[in-house]
């Protein structure tokens, strides 16, 4: 495991759900980390976060106001940084359809800014967070994240002799995170009625701990160009409703524009460049057989079956209502 106490990490979107949990994890293990930069554009959230993680107790922490759209500001924040974890994004699906250029500026042009600044500032590794919505996207948000993923994978072709790698981690909705269905259901529980888009809807289940663990794995192991996909269980949206409120009335409201019935993280077309380990699938960029063998050997992995796809409906692992209820209690 990397000894982060001797390293400098910058987290974009550092005041979001992932960023706060990543910060909590890193500081609990490495309270004297050389530097941990929380980069975000919300001064109130930074102020609130500083009350929890003050500089007086964590001398390595820095709160840096800025936007990934602002390349010069981001360049200043990256001086002396070893690792970048890119979690900043605009991600509300309906808002993307109404404000497309804003999402393009943040999710695509912002990603390119991160790549160019990392290449020019001696950064060692960049790990970008992706989403299931980037797979065969049907909404603009997903399309911008697909482009972002492609940019980070392709950035490995631009590094020349620099000692730097770019990789991506992809997972679905985090149970209980800001904007997810659980906080919404918990609020609606007061009315004894839970609105559900479709009774057959399924989703993958991942916790913040697991999401942070996947990023730390990528920081430790990645050799460049990988999209890491965790092997995680699925759940039915109706089971989440039962876990939140067993006796609430279910109201079917219909699927929303840009929403899928089932999450997909690997398409059958991806299968030809996908390898498998005990805990992960890893999508590799198109490459020669010799280069692919390098990844197979390095990860002690095997090829997936041609035509394989990974989606929440056909998953062979499922989480029960009782397990969901327990996780919701611990949020």
Residue pairs with C-beta under 8 A, 6 or more apart in sequence:
1 216
1 220
2 219
2 220
3 30
4 26
4 29
4 30
4 33
5 30
5 32
5 33
5 34
6 34
7 33
7 34
7 35
7 82
7 83
8 33
8 34
8 35
8 36
8 37
8 80
8 81
8 82
8 83
9 26
9 33
9 35
9 36
9 37
9 81
9 82
9 83
9 84
9 85
10 36
10 37
10 39
10 64
10 77
10 78
10 81
10 83
10 84
10 85
11 19
11 22
11 23
11 36
11 37
11 38
11 39
11 84
11 85
11 87
12 19
12 39
12 40
12 68
12 84
12 85
12 86
12 87
12 88
12 114
13 19
13 39
13 40
13 86
13 87
13 88
13 89
14 20
14 22
14 23
14 37
14 38
14 39
14 40
14 49
14 87
15 38
15 40
15 42
15 45
15 46
15 48
15 49
16 40
16 87
16 88
16 178
17 174
17 177
17 178
17 208
18 87
18 129
18 174
18 177
18 208
18 211
18 212
19 38
19 40
19 87
20 49
21 208
21 209
21 211
21 212
22 85
22 87
22 212
22 215
23 36
23 38
23 49
23 53
23 61
25 209
25 212
25 216
26 33
26 36
27 33
27 36
27 53
27 58
27 61
31 57
31 58
32 59
32 60
33 58
33 60
33 61
34 60
35 60
35 61
35 62
35 80
35 81
36 58
36 60
36 61
36 62
37 62
37 64
37 77
37 81
38 46
38 49
38 61
38 62
38 63
38 64
39 64
39 66
39 68
39 74
39 77
39 88
40 46
40 64
40 65
40 66
40 88
41 65
41 66
41 67
43 65
46 63
46 65
49 63
50 63
53 61
55 61
55 62
64 77
66 73
66 74
66 76
66 77
67 73
67 74
67 106
67 110
68 74
68 86
68 88
68 106
68 110
68 111
68 113
68 114
69 105
69 106
69 109
69 110
69 113
70 113
71 113
71 116
71 117
74 113
74 114
74 117
75 117
75 120
75 121
78 84
78 117
78 118
78 121
78 123
79 121
81 121
81 123
82 123
82 124
82 125
83 123
83 124
83 125
83 126
83 127
83 219
84 114
84 118
84 123
84 125
84 126
84 127
85 127
85 129
85 215
85 219
86 111
86 114
86 126
86 127
86 128
86 129
86 152
87 129
88 106
88 110
89 106
89 107
89 129
89 145
89 148
90 96
90 102
90 103
90 106
90 107
90 141
91 131
91 141
91 179
92 141
92 179
93 133
93 139
93 140
93 141
93 142
93 256
93 257
93 258
93 259
94 256
94 257
94 258
95 102
95 103
96 103
96 139
96 140
96 141
96 144
96 258
97 139
97 140
97 257
97 258
100 140
103 140
103 141
103 144
104 144
107 141
107 144
107 145
107 147
107 148
108 144
108 147
108 148
108 151
111 128
111 147
111 148
111 151
111 152
112 151
114 126
114 128
115 126
115 151
115 152
115 155
115 158
115 166
117 123
118 126
118 155
118 164
118 166
119 155
119 158
119 159
119 162
119 164
122 162
123 164
124 163
124 164
124 165
125 164
125 165
125 166
125 167
125 219
125 222
126 152
126 155
126 164
126 165
126 166
126 167
127 167
127 168
127 169
127 215
127 218
127 219
127 222
128 148
128 149
128 152
128 166
128 167
128 168
128 169
129 168
129 169
129 215
130 145
130 148
130 149
130 168
130 169
130 170
130 171
130 227
131 142
131 145
131 170
131 171
131 172
132 170
132 171
132 172
132 173
132 204
132 263
132 264
132 265
133 139
133 141
133 142
133 145
133 260
134 142
134 143
134 145
134 146
134 148
134 149
134 170
135 142
135 146
135 170
135 264
135 265
135 266
135 267
135 270
136 264
136 267
137 143
137 145
137 146
138 258
138 260
139 257
139 258
139 259
140 258
141 258
142 258
149 168
149 170
149 227
152 166
152 167
152 168
153 166
153 167
153 168
153 225
153 227
153 285
154 285
155 166
156 165
156 166
156 224
156 225
156 285
159 165
165 222
165 223
165 224
165 225
166 224
166 225
167 218
167 222
167 224
167 225
167 226
167 227
167 228
168 226
168 227
168 228
169 211
169 214
169 215
169 218
169 227
169 228
169 229
170 227
170 228
170 229
170 265
170 283
171 204
171 206
171 210
171 211
171 214
171 229
171 230
171 232
171 265
172 203
172 204
172 206
172 263
172 265
172 312
173 180
173 181
173 203
173 204
173 206
173 263
174 180
174 206
174 207
174 208
174 211
175 182
175 205
175 206
175 207
175 324
175 327
175 328
175 331
176 182
176 183
176 208
176 327
176 328
176 331
177 208
181 237
181 240
182 240
182 244
182 328
182 331
185 194
185 240
185 241
185 244
185 245
186 244
186 328
188 194
188 195
188 248
189 244
189 245
189 248
192 245
192 247
192 248
192 249
193 248
193 249
193 250
193 251
194 241
194 244
194 245
194 248
194 249
194 250
194 251
195 251
195 252
195 253
196 237
196 238
196 241
196 250
196 251
196 252
196 253
197 237
197 252
197 253
197 254
197 255
197 256
197 259
198 237
198 252
198 254
198 255
198 261
199 237
199 238
199 250
199 252
200 236
200 261
201 236
201 237
201 255
201 261
201 262
202 234
202 235
202 236
202 237
202 261
202 262
202 263
202 312
202 313
202 315
203 234
203 235
203 237
203 262
203 263
203 312
204 232
204 233
204 234
204 235
204 263
204 265
204 312
204 315
205 232
205 233
205 234
205 235
205 319
205 324
205 327
206 230
206 232
207 327
210 230
210 232
214 228
214 230
214 280
217 228
217 280
218 226
218 228
221 299
222 228
223 295
223 298
225 284
225 285
226 282
226 283
226 284
226 295
227 282
227 283
228 280
228 281
228 282
229 265
229 266
229 280
229 281
229 282
229 283
229 310
230 279
230 280
231 279
231 280
231 281
231 317
232 317
233 315
233 317
233 318
233 319
234 263
234 312
234 313
234 315
234 317
234 318
234 319
235 318
235 319
235 324
238 250
239 319
239 320
239 321
239 324
240 324
241 248
241 250
242 321
243 321
243 322
243 324
243 325
243 328
244 328
255 261
261 313
262 311
262 312
262 313
263 311
263 312
264 309
264 310
264 311
264 312
265 281
265 310
265 311
266 274
266 281
266 283
266 308
266 309
266 310
267 309
268 307
268 308
268 309
270 283
270 309
271 304
271 305
271 306
271 307
271 308
271 309
272 306
273 283
273 284
273 285
273 286
273 287
273 292
274 281
274 282
274 283
274 284
274 303
274 304
274 308
275 281
275 282
275 284
275 292
275 295
275 296
275 299
275 301
275 302
275 303
275 304
276 282
276 301
276 302
276 303
276 304
277 299
277 300
277 301
281 304
281 310
282 295
282 299
282 301
284 292
284 295
295 301
296 302
296 303
